[in-house]
Every structure is written in structure tokens, then in C-alpha cells.
Amino acid sequence: MIRLLIVLAVIIMILFILRSRAQSRSLGTSKLYRNLILIVVISGLLFFLATTGKFLIPQLLSLIKVGLPFLTKIIGI
């Protein structure tokens, strides 16, 4: 997982460098690099959520289960 995180960080840094070079040339390619950066970040987050879902999702559900009574008391007041 840490290797994947490092690879994603390197890819994003390369895209940022290419984006900064493209901003001086034309506006259209800068938007392309921005979209590519967003796609890489979102796909990386989705991959991490999918692979760590067996640990992350039950913890989130238990947190919601504990916090729900407090939320209903606040709304009921």
C-alpha cells in the first residue's frame, strides 16, 4: 500500500510539473492536466477504500451507531 501511495504521489508531482509548463503555453492543456490530476487522486482514493474496506467500513458503521443517539437527542431538543 505504501508503494502505491508513493507511486501516486510521483505521478501527481509529474502532472503538476507538466501542468505548470502548460499554463504558460495555452489554457486548454492546463485544464487537461487538472482533470488528469483529479482522476488520479480519485481513483487512488477509491482503490484505497476498496482494499481497506474490510477494516474501514465496519469502523465507520460502529462510529455512526454510537453517534446516532447523540444526534437524535440534539435534533429532539
PDB file with one MODEL, atoms N, CA, C and O in Angstrom:
MODEL        1
ATOM      1  N   MET A   1       0.816  -1.195   0.000  1.00  0.00           N
ATOM      2  CA  MET A   1       0.000   0.000   0.000  1.00  0.00           C
ATOM      3  C   MET A   1       0.860   1.261   0.000  1.00  0.00           C
ATOM      4  O   MET A   1       0.551   2.238  -0.681  1.00  0.00           O
ATOM      5  N   ILE A   2       1.934   1.222   0.767  1.00  0.00           N
ATOM      6  CA  ILE A   2       2.789   2.399   0.835  1.00  0.00           C
ATOM      7  C   ILE A   2       3.461   2.627  -0.512  1.00  0.00           C
ATOM      8  O   ILE A   2       3.652   3.770  -0.926  1.00  0.00           O
ATOM      9  N   ARG A   3       3.822   1.543  -1.200  1.00  0.00           N
ATOM     10  CA  ARG A   3       4.414   1.692  -2.535  1.00  0.00           C
ATOM     11  C   ARG A   3       3.430   2.348  -3.494  1.00  0.00           C
ATOM     12  O   ARG A   3       3.802   3.217  -4.283  1.00  0.00           O
ATOM     13  N   LEU A   4       2.182   1.929  -3.421  1.00  0.00           N
ATOM     14  CA  LEU A   4       1.163   2.529  -4.289  1.00  0.00           C
ATOM     15  C   LEU A   4       0.994   4.010  -3.975  1.00  0.00           C
ATOM     16  O   LEU A   4       0.838   4.827  -4.882  1.00  0.00           O
ATOM     17  N   LEU A   5       1.023   4.352  -2.704  1.00  0.00           N
ATOM     18  CA  LEU A   5       0.912   5.748  -2.304  1.00  0.00           C
ATOM     19  C   LEU A   5       2.083   6.568  -2.840  1.00  0.00           C
ATOM     20  O   LEU A   5       1.897   7.697  -3.293  1.00  0.00           O
ATOM     21  N   ILE A   6       3.280   6.005  -2.790  1.00  0.00           N
ATOM     22  CA  ILE A   6       4.461   6.698  -3.327  1.00  0.00           C
ATOM     23  C   ILE A   6       4.344   6.857  -4.836  1.00  0.00           C
ATOM     24  O   ILE A   6       4.662   7.920  -5.369  1.00  0.00           O
ATOM     25  N   VAL A   7       3.895   5.825  -5.527  1.00  0.00           N
ATOM     26  CA  VAL A   7       3.727   5.907  -6.986  1.00  0.00           C
ATOM     27  C   VAL A   7       2.689   6.964  -7.345  1.00  0.00           C
ATOM     28  O   VAL A   7       2.896   7.745  -8.274  1.00  0.00           O
ATOM     29  N   LEU A   8       1.573   6.994  -6.617  1.00  0.00           N
ATOM     30  CA  LEU A   8       0.546   8.009  -6.893  1.00  0.00           C
ATOM     31  C   LEU A   8       1.086   9.410  -6.639  1.00  0.00           C
ATOM     32  O   LEU A   8       0.786  10.332  -7.397  1.00  0.00           O
ATOM     33  N   ALA A   9       1.878   9.583  -5.582  1.00  0.00           N
ATOM     34  CA  ALA A   9       2.459  10.893  -5.291  1.00  0.00           C
ATOM     35  C   ALA A   9       3.417  11.328  -6.400  1.00  0.00           C
ATOM     36  O   ALA A   9       3.435  12.497  -6.783  1.00  0.00           O
ATOM     37  N   VAL A  10       4.206  10.395  -6.912  1.00  0.00           N
ATOM     38  CA  VAL A  10       5.133  10.726  -8.000  1.00  0.00           C
ATOM     39  C   VAL A  10       4.366  11.088  -9.267  1.00  0.00           C
ATOM     40  O   VAL A  10       4.729  12.039  -9.961  1.00  0.00           O
ATOM     41  N   ILE A  11       3.318  10.345  -9.571  1.00  0.00           N
ATOM     42  CA  ILE A  11       2.510  10.647 -10.757  1.00  0.00           C
ATOM     43  C   ILE A  11       1.872  12.021 -10.629  1.00  0.00           C
ATOM     44  O   ILE A  11       1.846  12.782 -11.596  1.00  0.00           O
ATOM     45  N   ILE A  12       1.362  12.345  -9.459  1.00  0.00           N
ATOM     46  CA  ILE A  12       0.729  13.649  -9.257  1.00  0.00           C
ATOM     47  C   ILE A  12       1.756  14.770  -9.365  1.00  0.00           C
ATOM     48  O   ILE A  12       1.462  15.822  -9.932  1.00  0.00           O
ATOM     49  N   MET A  13       2.973  14.558  -8.821  1.00  0.00           N
ATOM     50  CA  MET A  13       4.013  15.581  -8.947  1.00  0.00           C
ATOM     51  C   MET A  13       4.400  15.803 -10.403  1.00  0.00           C
ATOM     52  O   MET A  13       4.599  16.940 -10.829  1.00  0.00           O
ATOM     53  N   ILE A  14       4.507  14.724 -11.164  1.00  0.00           N
ATOM     54  CA  ILE A  14       4.830  14.858 -12.592  1.00  0.00           C
ATOM     55  C   ILE A  14       3.730  15.619 -13.309  1.00  0.00           C
ATOM     56  O   ILE A  14       4.015  16.481 -14.140  1.00  0.00           O
ATOM     57  N   LEU A  15       2.472  15.312 -12.999  1.00  0.00           N
ATOM     58  CA  LEU A  15       1.369  16.027 -13.641  1.00  0.00           C
ATOM     59  C   LEU A  15       1.339  17.495 -13.236  1.00  0.00           C
ATOM     60  O   LEU A  15       1.003  18.349 -14.057  1.00  0.00           O
ATOM     61  N   PHE A  16       1.688  17.811 -11.973  1.00  0.00           N
ATOM     62  CA  PHE A  16       1.769  19.212 -11.558  1.00  0.00           C
ATOM     63  C   PHE A  16       2.857  19.953 -12.327  1.00  0.00           C
ATOM     64  O   PHE A  16       2.660  21.099 -12.732  1.00  0.00           O
ATOM     65  N   ILE A  17       3.997  19.309 -12.531  1.00  0.00           N
ATOM     66  CA  ILE A  17       5.082  19.935 -13.288  1.00  0.00           C
ATOM     67  C   ILE A  17       4.653  20.172 -14.729  1.00  0.00           C
ATOM     68  O   ILE A  17       4.879  21.248 -15.282  1.00  0.00           O
ATOM     69  N   LEU A  18       4.039  19.170 -15.332  1.00  0.00           N
ATOM     70  CA  LEU A  18       3.566  19.332 -16.709  1.00  0.00           C
ATOM     71  C   LEU A  18       2.485  20.402 -16.796  1.00  0.00           C
ATOM     72  O   LEU A  18       2.414  21.142 -17.778  1.00  0.00           O
ATOM     73  N   ARG A  19       1.644  20.482 -15.768  1.00  0.00           N
ATOM     74  CA  ARG A  19       0.587  21.495 -15.756  1.00  0.00           C
ATOM     75  C   ARG A  19       1.171  22.901 -15.668  1.00  0.00           C
ATOM     76  O   ARG A  19       0.699  23.815 -16.344  1.00  0.00           O
ATOM     77  N   SER A  20       2.198  23.076 -14.835  1.00  0.00           N
ATOM     78  CA  SER A  20       2.797  24.406 -14.704  1.00  0.00           C
ATOM     79  C   SER A  20       3.480  24.823 -15.995  1.00  0.00           C
ATOM     80  O   SER A  20       3.476  26.004 -16.342  1.00  0.00           O
ATOM     81  N   ARG A  21       4.061  23.880 -16.706  1.00  0.00           N
ATOM     82  CA  ARG A  21       4.664  24.205 -18.006  1.00  0.00           C
ATOM     83  C   ARG A  21       3.595  24.519 -19.041  1.00  0.00           C
ATOM     84  O   ARG A  21       3.797  25.371 -19.906  1.00  0.00           O
ATOM     85  N   ALA A  22       2.465  23.839 -18.957  1.00  0.00           N
ATOM     86  CA  ALA A  22       1.393  24.038 -19.933  1.00  0.00           C
ATOM     87  C   ALA A  22       0.646  25.340 -19.697  1.00  0.00           C
ATOM     88  O   ALA A  22       0.065  25.887 -20.634  1.00  0.00           O
ATOM     89  N   GLN A  23       0.646  25.851 -18.474  1.00  0.00           N
ATOM     90  CA  GLN A  23      -0.066  27.093 -18.190  1.00  0.00           C
ATOM     91  C   GLN A  23       0.549  28.267 -18.937  1.00  0.00           C
ATOM     92  O   GLN A  23      -0.155  29.203 -19.317  1.00  0.00           O
ATOM     93  N   SER A  24       1.840  28.221 -19.144  1.00  0.00           N
ATOM     94  CA  SER A  24       2.481  29.321 -19.861  1.00  0.00           C
ATOM     95  C   SER A  24       2.194  29.269 -21.357  1.00  0.00           C
ATOM     96  O   SER A  24       2.283  30.286 -22.045  1.00  0.00           O
ATOM     97  N   ARG A  25       1.854  28.099 -21.856  1.00  0.00           N
ATOM     98  CA  ARG A  25       1.622  27.960 -23.297  1.00  0.00           C
ATOM     99  C   ARG A  25       0.170  28.245 -23.685  1.00  0.00           C
ATOM    100  O   ARG A  25      -0.113  29.191 -24.421  1.00  0.00           O
ATOM    101  N   SER A  26      -0.734  27.424 -23.184  1.00  0.00           N
ATOM    102  CA  SER A  26      -2.139  27.606 -23.553  1.00  0.00           C
ATOM    103  C   SER A  26      -3.023  27.181 -22.392  1.00  0.00           C
ATOM    104  O   SER A  26      -2.591  26.476 -21.480  1.00  0.00           O
ATOM    105  N   LEU A  27      -4.247  27.619 -22.448  1.00  0.00           N
ATOM    106  CA  LEU A  27      -5.182  27.376 -21.351  1.00  0.00           C
ATOM    107  C   LEU A  27      -5.835  25.998 -21.441  1.00  0.00           C
ATOM    108  O   LEU A  27      -6.156  25.411 -20.408  1.00  0.00           O
ATOM    109  N   GLY A  28      -6.037  25.474 -22.630  1.00  0.00           N
ATOM    110  CA  GLY A  28      -6.748  24.212 -22.809  1.00  0.00           C
ATOM    111  C   GLY A  28      -6.010  23.020 -22.245  1.00  0.00           C
ATOM    112  O   GLY A  28      -6.625  22.141 -21.641  1.00  0.00           O
ATOM    113  N   THR A  29      -4.701  22.973 -22.430  1.00  0.00           N
ATOM    114  CA  THR A  29      -3.946  21.831 -21.925  1.00  0.00           C
ATOM    115  C   THR A  29      -3.828  21.869 -20.408  1.00  0.00           C
ATOM    116  O   THR A  29      -3.674  20.825 -19.775  1.00  0.00           O
ATOM    117  N   SER A  30      -3.897  23.059 -19.818  1.00  0.00           N
ATOM    118  CA  SER A  30      -3.854  23.165 -18.364  1.00  0.00           C
ATOM    119  C   SER A  30      -5.078  22.502 -17.743  1.00  0.00           C
ATOM    120  O   SER A  30      -4.967  21.849 -16.706  1.00  0.00           O
ATOM    121  N   LYS A  31      -6.239  22.662 -18.365  1.00  0.00           N
ATOM    122  CA  LYS A  31      -7.451  22.016 -17.873  1.00  0.00           C
ATOM    123  C   LYS A  31      -7.353  20.499 -18.005  1.00  0.00           C
ATOM    124  O   LYS A  31      -7.867  19.757 -17.168  1.00  0.00           O
ATOM    125  N   LEU A  32      -6.689  20.054 -19.064  1.00  0.00           N
ATOM    126  CA  LEU A  32      -6.494  18.623 -19.261  1.00  0.00           C
ATOM    127  C   LEU A  32      -5.668  18.032 -18.123  1.00  0.00           C
ATOM    128  O   LEU A  32      -6.012  16.982 -17.580  1.00  0.00           O
ATOM    129  N   TYR A  33      -4.588  18.701 -17.767  1.00  0.00           N
ATOM    130  CA  TYR A  33      -3.747  18.207 -16.677  1.00  0.00           C
ATOM    131  C   TYR A  33      -4.474  18.275 -15.339  1.00  0.00           C
ATOM    132  O   TYR A  33      -4.304  17.395 -14.495  1.00  0.00           O
ATOM    133  N   ARG A  34      -5.279  19.310 -15.138  1.00  0.00           N
ATOM    134  CA  ARG A  34      -6.055  19.401 -13.901  1.00  0.00           C
ATOM    135  C   ARG A  34      -7.013  18.226 -13.797  1.00  0.00           C
ATOM    136  O   ARG A  34      -7.155  17.626 -12.732  1.00  0.00           O
ATOM    137  N   ASN A  35      -7.670  17.897 -14.902  1.00  0.00           N
ATOM    138  CA  ASN A  35      -8.595  16.760 -14.909  1.00  0.00           C
ATOM    139  C   ASN A  35      -7.859  15.447 -14.686  1.00  0.00           C
ATOM    140  O   ASN A  35      -8.364  14.562 -13.994  1.00  0.00           O
ATOM    141  N   LEU A  36      -6.667  15.313 -15.268  1.00  0.00           N
ATOM    142  CA  LEU A  36      -5.882  14.100 -15.056  1.00  0.00           C
ATOM    143  C   LEU A  36      -5.468  13.956 -13.596  1.00  0.00           C
ATOM    144  O   LEU A  36      -5.493  12.855 -13.046  1.00  0.00           O
ATOM    145  N   ILE A  37      -5.088  15.063 -12.972  1.00  0.00           N
ATOM    146  CA  ILE A  37      -4.705  15.033 -11.562  1.00  0.00           C
ATOM    147  C   ILE A  37      -5.900  14.608 -10.709  1.00  0.00           C
ATOM    148  O   ILE A  37      -5.761  13.781  -9.807  1.00  0.00           O
ATOM    149  N   LEU A  38      -7.062  15.170 -10.994  1.00  0.00           N
ATOM    150  CA  LEU A  38      -8.261  14.791 -10.242  1.00  0.00           C
ATOM    151  C   LEU A  38      -8.613  13.325 -10.430  1.00  0.00           C
ATOM    152  O   LEU A  38      -9.012  12.654  -9.477  1.00  0.00           O
ATOM    153  N   ILE A  39      -8.471  12.827 -11.640  1.00  0.00           N
ATOM    154  CA  ILE A  39      -8.769  11.420 -11.915  1.00  0.00           C
ATOM    155  C   ILE A  39      -7.819  10.505 -11.154  1.00  0.00           C
ATOM    156  O   ILE A  39      -8.244   9.496 -10.592  1.00  0.00           O
ATOM    157  N   VAL A  40      -6.523  10.857 -11.132  1.00  0.00           N
ATOM    158  CA  VAL A  40      -5.545  10.043 -10.416  1.00  0.00           C
ATOM    159  C   VAL A  40      -5.836  10.043  -8.921  1.00  0.00           C
ATOM    160  O   VAL A  40      -5.777   8.992  -8.282  1.00  0.00           O
ATOM    161  N   VAL A  41      -6.149  11.202  -8.357  1.00  0.00           N
ATOM    162  CA  VAL A  41      -6.421  11.292  -6.927  1.00  0.00           C
ATOM    163  C   VAL A  41      -7.692  10.508  -6.564  1.00  0.00           C
ATOM    164  O   VAL A  41      -7.696   9.751  -5.593  1.00  0.00           O
ATOM    165  N   ILE A  42      -8.741  10.683  -7.325  1.00  0.00           N
ATOM    166  CA  ILE A  42      -9.998   9.996  -7.031  1.00  0.00           C
ATOM    167  C   ILE A  42      -9.860   8.489  -7.198  1.00  0.00           C
ATOM    168  O   ILE A  42     -10.355   7.726  -6.369  1.00  0.00           O
ATOM    169  N   SER A  43      -9.194   8.056  -8.262  1.00  0.00           N
ATOM    170  CA  SER A  43      -9.023   6.613  -8.453  1.00  0.00           C
ATOM    171  C   SER A  43      -8.135   6.017  -7.361  1.00  0.00           C
ATOM    172  O   SER A  43      -8.370   4.888  -6.929  1.00  0.00           O
ATOM    173  N   GLY A  44      -7.126   6.749  -6.909  1.00  0.00           N
ATOM    174  CA  GLY A  44      -6.295   6.270  -5.805  1.00  0.00           C
ATOM    175  C   GLY A  44      -7.089   6.146  -4.524  1.00  0.00           C
ATOM    176  O   GLY A  44      -6.950   5.158  -3.803  1.00  0.00           O
ATOM    177  N   LEU A  45      -7.926   7.141  -4.227  1.00  0.00           N
ATOM    178  CA  LEU A  45      -8.765   7.077  -3.031  1.00  0.00           C
ATOM    179  C   LEU A  45      -9.759   5.919  -3.102  1.00  0.00           C
ATOM    180  O   LEU A  45      -9.978   5.216  -2.115  1.00  0.00           O
ATOM    181  N   LEU A  46     -10.356   5.729  -4.276  1.00  0.00           N
ATOM    182  CA  LEU A  46     -11.296   4.615  -4.430  1.00  0.00           C
ATOM    183  C   LEU A  46     -10.597   3.274  -4.265  1.00  0.00           C
ATOM    184  O   LEU A  46     -11.158   2.348  -3.679  1.00  0.00           O
ATOM    185  N   PHE A  47      -9.372   3.164  -4.777  1.00  0.00           N
ATOM    186  CA  PHE A  47      -8.632   1.917  -4.631  1.00  0.00           C
ATOM    187  C   PHE A  47      -8.313   1.649  -3.168  1.00  0.00           C
ATOM    188  O   PHE A  47      -8.459   0.523  -2.694  1.00  0.00           O
ATOM    189  N   PHE A  48      -7.874   2.689  -2.448  1.00  0.00           N
ATOM    190  CA  PHE A  48      -7.575   2.503  -1.028  1.00  0.00           C
ATOM    191  C   PHE A  48      -8.830   2.136  -0.245  1.00  0.00           C
ATOM    192  O   PHE A  48      -8.774   1.284   0.641  1.00  0.00           O
ATOM    193  N   LEU A  49      -9.953   2.760  -0.555  1.00  0.00           N
ATOM    194  CA  LEU A  49     -11.196   2.418   0.134  1.00  0.00           C
ATOM    195  C   LEU A  49     -11.646   0.998  -0.193  1.00  0.00           C
ATOM    196  O   LEU A  49     -12.179   0.297   0.667  1.00  0.00           O
ATOM    197  N   ALA A  50     -11.432   0.582  -1.430  1.00  0.00           N
ATOM    198  CA  ALA A  50     -11.845  -0.761  -1.817  1.00  0.00           C
ATOM    199  C   ALA A  50     -10.975  -1.824  -1.159  1.00  0.00           C
ATOM    200  O   ALA A  50     -11.480  -2.872  -0.757  1.00  0.00           O
ATOM    201  N   THR A  51      -9.682  -1.568  -1.045  1.00  0.00           N
ATOM    202  CA  THR A  51      -8.798  -2.584  -0.486  1.00  0.00           C
ATOM    203  C   THR A  51      -8.804  -2.584   1.036  1.00  0.00           C
ATOM    204  O   THR A  51      -8.576  -3.624   1.654  1.00  0.00           O
ATOM    205  N   THR A  52      -9.063  -1.432   1.649  1.00  0.00           N
ATOM    206  CA  THR A  52      -9.094  -1.392   3.111  1.00  0.00           C
ATOM    207  C   THR A  52     -10.520  -1.369   3.627  1.00  0.00           C
ATOM    208  O   THR A  52     -10.748  -1.063   4.797  1.00  0.00           O
ATOM    209  N   GLY A  53     -11.464  -1.683   2.789  1.00  0.00           N
ATOM    210  CA  GLY A  53     -12.863  -1.638   3.169  1.00  0.00           C
ATOM    211  C   GLY A  53     -13.217  -2.589   4.283  1.00  0.00           C
ATOM    212  O   GLY A  53     -14.109  -2.306   5.083  1.00  0.00           O
ATOM    213  N   LYS A  54     -12.523  -3.728   4.349  1.00  0.00           N
ATOM    214  CA  LYS A  54     -12.850  -4.687   5.401  1.00  0.00           C
ATOM    215  C   LYS A  54     -12.453  -4.160   6.769  1.00  0.00           C
ATOM    216  O   LYS A  54     -12.947  -4.655   7.782  1.00  0.00           O
ATOM    217  N   PHE A  55     -11.572  -3.166   6.826  1.00  0.00           N
ATOM    218  CA  PHE A  55     -11.190  -2.559   8.094  1.00  0.00           C
ATOM    219  C   PHE A  55     -11.885  -1.223   8.311  1.00  0.00           C
ATOM    220  O   PHE A  55     -12.284  -0.902   9.430  1.00  0.00           O
ATOM    221  N   LEU A  56     -12.028  -0.450   7.253  1.00  0.00           N
ATOM    222  CA  LEU A  56     -12.516   0.921   7.370  1.00  0.00           C
ATOM    223  C   LEU A  56     -14.034   0.994   7.518  1.00  0.00           C
ATOM    224  O   LEU A  56     -14.534   1.730   8.369  1.00  0.00           O
ATOM    225  N   ILE A  57     -14.757   0.258   6.719  1.00  0.00           N
ATOM    226  CA  ILE A  57     -16.213   0.367   6.708  1.00  0.00           C
ATOM    227  C   ILE A  57     -16.846  -0.094   8.025  1.00  0.00           C
ATOM    228  O   ILE A  57     -17.745   0.591   8.514  1.00  0.00           O
ATOM    229  N   PRO A  58     -16.429  -1.215   8.626  1.00  0.00           N
ATOM    230  CA  PRO A  58     -17.032  -1.576   9.928  1.00  0.00           C
ATOM    231  C   PRO A  58     -16.748  -0.549  11.022  1.00  0.00           C
ATOM    232  O   PRO A  58     -17.592  -0.325  11.889  1.00  0.00           O
ATOM    233  N   GLN A  59     -15.578   0.073  10.993  1.00  0.00           N
ATOM    234  CA  GLN A  59     -15.283   1.103  11.984  1.00  0.00           C
ATOM    235  C   GLN A  59     -16.172   2.314  11.797  1.00  0.00           C
ATOM    236  O   GLN A  59     -16.650   2.893  12.773  1.00  0.00           O
ATOM    237  N   LEU A  60     -16.400   2.706  10.542  1.00  0.00           N
ATOM    238  CA  LEU A  60     -17.290   3.839  10.277  1.00  0.00           C
ATOM    239  C   LEU A  60     -18.717   3.526  10.706  1.00  0.00           C
ATOM    240  O   LEU A  60     -19.400   4.378  11.276  1.00  0.00           O
ATOM    241  N   LEU A  61     -19.163   2.314  10.435  1.00  0.00           N
ATOM    242  CA  LEU A  61     -20.523   1.936  10.824  1.00  0.00           C
ATOM    243  C   LEU A  61     -20.685   1.902  12.339  1.00  0.00           C
ATOM    244  O   LEU A  61     -21.730   2.297  12.856  1.00  0.00           O
ATOM    245  N   SER A  62     -19.674   1.438  13.052  1.00  0.00           N
ATOM    246  CA  SER A  62     -19.768   1.430  14.511  1.00  0.00           C
ATOM    247  C   SER A  62     -19.733   2.855  15.059  1.00  0.00           C
ATOM    248  O   SER A  62     -20.387   3.145  16.061  1.00  0.00           O
ATOM    249  N   LEU A  63     -18.987   3.735  14.424  1.00  0.00           N
ATOM    250  CA  LEU A  63     -18.952   5.139  14.830  1.00  0.00           C
ATOM    251  C   LEU A  63     -20.313   5.786  14.624  1.00  0.00           C
ATOM    252  O   LEU A  63     -20.769   6.550  15.475  1.00  0.00           O
ATOM    253  N   ILE A  64     -20.962   5.492  13.517  1.00  0.00           N
ATOM    254  CA  ILE A  64     -22.297   6.030  13.254  1.00  0.00           C
ATOM    255  C   ILE A  64     -23.298   5.470  14.263  1.00  0.00           C
ATOM    256  O   ILE A  64     -24.180   6.185  14.739  1.00  0.00           O
ATOM    257  N   LYS A  65     -23.150   4.174  14.586  1.00  0.00           N
ATOM    258  CA  LYS A  65     -24.061   3.539  15.530  1.00  0.00           C
ATOM    259  C   LYS A  65     -23.939   4.161  16.925  1.00  0.00           C
ATOM    260  O   LYS A  65     -24.935   4.292  17.637  1.00  0.00           O
ATOM    261  N   VAL A  66     -22.732   4.540  17.310  1.00  0.00           N
ATOM    262  CA  VAL A  66     -22.526   5.171  18.610  1.00  0.00           C
ATOM    263  C   VAL A  66     -23.006   6.619  18.585  1.00  0.00           C
ATOM    264  O   VAL A  66     -23.579   7.092  19.566  1.00  0.00           O
ATOM    265  N   GLY A  67     -22.785   7.320  17.495  1.00  0.00           N
ATOM    266  CA  GLY A  67     -23.117   8.738  17.427  1.00  0.00           C
ATOM    267  C   GLY A  67     -24.565   9.042  17.116  1.00  0.00           C
ATOM    268  O   GLY A  67     -25.010  10.170  17.328  1.00  0.00           O
ATOM    269  N   LEU A  68     -25.311   8.077  16.621  1.00  0.00           N
ATOM    270  CA  LEU A  68     -26.700   8.311  16.247  1.00  0.00           C
ATOM    271  C   LEU A  68     -27.598   8.703  17.417  1.00  0.00           C
ATOM    272  O   LEU A  68     -28.420   9.604  17.245  1.00  0.00           O
ATOM    273  N   PRO A  69     -27.498   8.088  18.593  1.00  0.00           N
ATOM    274  CA  PRO A  69     -28.344   8.537  19.710  1.00  0.00           C
ATOM    275  C   PRO A  69     -28.068   9.985  20.126  1.00  0.00           C
ATOM    276  O   PRO A  69     -28.992  10.723  20.467  1.00  0.00           O
ATOM    277  N   PHE A  70     -26.803  10.383  20.095  1.00  0.00           N
ATOM    278  CA  PHE A  70     -26.471  11.772  20.436  1.00  0.00           C
ATOM    279  C   PHE A  70     -27.056  12.737  19.417  1.00  0.00           C
ATOM    280  O   PHE A  70     -27.530  13.815  19.775  1.00  0.00           O
ATOM    281  N   LEU A  71     -27.023  12.355  18.172  1.00  0.00           N
ATOM    282  CA  LEU A  71     -27.589  13.203  17.115  1.00  0.00           C
ATOM    283  C   LEU A  71     -29.086  13.327  17.268  1.00  0.00           C
ATOM    284  O   LEU A  71     -29.627  14.417  17.081  1.00  0.00           O
ATOM    285  N   THR A  72     -29.771  12.260  17.598  1.00  0.00           N
ATOM    286  CA  THR A  72     -31.218  12.330  17.772  1.00  0.00           C
ATOM    287  C   THR A  72     -31.599  13.172  18.993  1.00  0.00           C
ATOM    288  O   THR A  72     -32.623  13.855  18.979  1.00  0.00           O
ATOM    289  N   LYS A  73     -30.779  13.125  20.050  1.00  0.00           N
ATOM    290  CA  LYS A  73     -31.048  13.969  21.224  1.00  0.00           C
ATOM    291  C   LYS A  73     -30.884  15.442  20.887  1.00  0.00           C
ATOM    292  O   LYS A  73     -31.649  16.279  21.365  1.00  0.00           O
ATOM    293  N   ILE A  74     -29.881  15.763  20.058  1.00  0.00           N
ATOM    294  CA  ILE A  74     -29.668  17.159  19.668  1.00  0.00           C
ATOM    295  C   ILE A  74     -30.810  17.645  18.797  1.00  0.00           C
ATOM    296  O   ILE A  74     -31.272  18.775  18.953  1.00  0.00           O
ATOM    297  N   ILE A  75     -31.263  16.815  17.893  1.00  0.00           N
ATOM    298  CA  ILE A  75     -32.365  17.212  16.997  1.00  0.00           C
ATOM    299  C   ILE A  75     -33.668  17.318  17.781  1.00  0.00           C
ATOM    300  O   ILE A  75     -34.498  18.176  17.481  1.00  0.00           O
ATOM    301  N   GLY A  76     -33.859  16.466  18.772  1.00  0.00           N
ATOM    302  CA  GLY A  76     -35.101  16.453  19.540  1.00  0.00           C
ATOM    303  C   GLY A  76     -35.256  17.639  20.465  1.00  0.00           C
ATOM    304  O   GLY A  76     -36.374  17.931  20.889  1.00  0.00           O
ATOM    305  N   ILE A  77     -34.182  18.334  20.796  1.00  0.00           N
ATOM    306  CA  ILE A  77     -34.247  19.444  21.749  1.00  0.00           C
ATOM    307  C   ILE A  77     -34.859  20.647  21.113  1.00  0.00           C
ATOM    308  O   ILE A  77     -34.999  21.684  21.761  1.00  0.00           O
TER     309      ILE A  77
ENDMDL
END
